[in-house]
Amino acid sequence: MARINLLPWREERREERRKRFLLVLTGVFVGSVGALLIADQIISAAIDRQIARNDYISKQIAVVDERIKQISELKARRQQLVERMRIIQDLQGNRQVSGRIFDQLARTLPDGVYFTEVKMAGKALSISGAAESNNRVSDLMRNLEASDWFDAPSLNEVKATTAGQVDQANTFELTVRQTQPKTAEDDQ
């Protein structure tokens, strides 16, 4: 005879499938939560490493910026020292020139003429003085023109003044350029 199973096997199978499904669903959920936690830890560690790198780079940038600032200060100090050295060299080179200028002024001064004021601005000398006559002023200008240390004398003003009844003097103002005399090395 045929056997007939009257037990509810379909319901048991359905219940077993449902349990297996819930078990797999729970496993997948736990696995995905675990994967998310692991991924979160990995990402957090990567972020922490990057933050540490950024902090290190920021500190190094600050150090380099400080060095750049020091270099800029050193360059400015160097420029000041170079400027001072140039000024000192110019003064050393021109030390004898002022003595020569005064010597030449004394040598070009004819009798009957005296200076009341001598000013130098750059290479131009402004000379004020008094002379017994206009001829003496002309002699002074010729002497200045003939000097190796002066060039292009220009008379600005001559005034006749009477200091007393007997003495008569002419005051004058003239300008002249200071030049360097040519040496044997310049001619070659």
C-alpha positions in Angstrom: 0.0 0.0 0.0 1.0 3.5 -0.5 2.3 5.4 2.3 0.8 8.7 2.9 2.5 11.2 5.1 0.1 13.2 7.0 2.7 15.2 8.9 2.9 18.9 7.9 6.2 18.6 6.1 5.6 21.6 3.9 5.2 23.8 6.9 8.3 22.4 8.5 10.2 23.1 5.3 8.9 26.6 5.2 9.8 27.1 8.8 13.3 25.7 8.2 13.7 28.0 5.2 12.5 31.0 7.2 15.0 30.2 10.0 17.8 29.8 7.4 16.8 33.0 5.8 16.8 34.8 9.1 20.1 33.2 10.0 21.6 34.3 6.7 20.0 37.8 7.0 21.5 38.1 10.5 24.9 36.9 9.3 24.8 39.4 6.4 23.7 42.2 8.8 26.5 41.3 11.3 29.0 41.0 8.4 28.0 44.3 6.9 28.2 46.0 10.3 31.6 44.5 10.9 32.7 45.5 7.4 31.4 49.1 8.1 33.3 49.2 11.4 36.5 47.9 9.8 36.1 50.4 6.9 35.4 53.2 9.4 38.6 52.2 11.4 40.7 52.1 8.2 39.3 55.4 7.0 39.8 57.0 10.4 43.3 55.8 10.6 44.0 57.1 7.1 42.5 60.5 8.1 44.6 60.6 11.2 47.7 59.8 9.2 46.9 62.6 6.7 46.2 65.0 9.6 49.6 64.1 11.1 51.2 64.6 7.7 49.4 68.0 7.2 50.5 69.1 10.7 54.1 68.1 10.0 54.0 69.9 6.6 52.5 73.0 8.4 55.3 73.0 10.9 57.9 72.6 8.2 56.3 75.4 6.2 56.5 77.6 9.3 60.2 76.7 9.7 60.9 77.5 6.1 59.0 80.8 6.3 61.1 81.7 9.3 64.2 80.9 7.3 63.0 82.9 4.4 62.4 85.8 6.7 65.9 85.5 8.1 67.3 85.3 4.6 65.4 88.5 3.6 66.7 90.2 6.7 70.2 89.0 5.9 69.9 90.3 2.3 68.7 93.7 3.6 71.6 93.8 6.0 74.0 92.8 3.2 72.6 95.5 1.0 73.1 98.0 3.8 76.7 96.9 4.3 77.4 97.0 0.6 76.0 100.5 0.5 78.1 101.5 3.5 81.2 100.0 1.9 80.5 101.9 -1.4 80.1 105.1 0.5 83.3 104.5 2.5 85.2 103.6 -0.8 83.8 106.8 -2.4 84.9 108.8 0.6 88.4 107.2 0.6 88.7 107.7 -3.2 87.5 111.4 -2.9 89.5 112.2 0.2 92.3 113.9 -1.7 89.9 115.6 -4.1 88.6 118.1 -1.6 92.1 119.1 -0.6 93.0 119.4 -4.3 90.0 121.6 -4.9 90.9 124.0 -2.1 94.5 124.0 -3.4 93.4 124.8 -6.9 91.0 127.5 -5.6 93.9 129.2 -3.8 96.2 128.9 -6.9 93.6 130.4 -9.3 92.8 133.3 -6.9 94.4 136.5 -8.4 95.6 139.4 -6.3 92.8 141.8 -5.3 90.2 139.0 -5.1 88.9 137.1 -2.1 86.2 134.6 -1.6 83.4 135.1 1.0 81.6 131.8 0.4 82.2 128.6 -1.4 79.5 125.9 -1.6 79.7 122.6 -3.4 76.6 120.7 -4.5 77.5 117.5 -6.4 80.1 118.5 -8.9 79.1 122.2 -9.0 80.8 124.9 -6.9 79.1 128.1 -6.2 81.6 130.9 -5.3 80.8 134.3 -3.8 83.4 136.9 -3.2 84.7 140.4 -3.7 87.2 141.9 -6.2 88.9 145.3 -6.6 87.7 145.5 -10.2 85.9 143.6 -13.0 89.3 142.8 -14.5 90.2 140.8 -11.4 87.0 138.8 -11.7 87.8 138.1 -15.4 91.3 137.0 -14.4 89.7 134.6 -11.8 87.4 133.1 -14.5 90.4 132.6 -16.9 92.4 131.0 -14.2 89.5 128.7 -13.3 89.1 127.8 -17.0 92.8 127.0 -17.3 92.8 124.7 -14.2 92.7 121.0 -14.7 90.3 120.7 -11.8 87.6 123.1 -12.9 85.5 123.5 -16.0 83.0 125.9 -17.5 83.0 128.9 -15.1 79.9 130.9 -15.4 79.5 134.4 -13.9 76.0 134.8 -12.4 76.2 138.3 -10.9 78.6 141.3 -10.4 77.7 144.2 -8.3 79.6 147.4 -7.7 79.5 148.3 -4.0 81.0 151.3 -2.2 82.4 150.4 1.2 83.8 153.9 1.7 84.7 156.9 -0.4 88.1 155.7 -1.3 87.6 151.9 -1.5 85.4 150.5 -4.3 84.8 146.8 -4.6 82.8 144.6 -6.8 81.0 141.6 -5.3 80.5 138.6 -7.6 78.8 135.2 -7.7 79.9 132.5 -10.1 79.5 128.8 -10.6 82.1 126.3 -11.8 82.0 122.5 -12.4 84.6 120.3 -10.7 86.3 117.8 -13.0 89.0 115.2 -12.6 92.3 116.0 -14.4 93.3 113.5 -17.1 96.2 111.2 -16.1 98.6 109.4 -18.3 96.5 106.2 -17.9 93.4 108.0 -19.3 95.3 109.1 -22.4 96.2 105.6 -23.4 
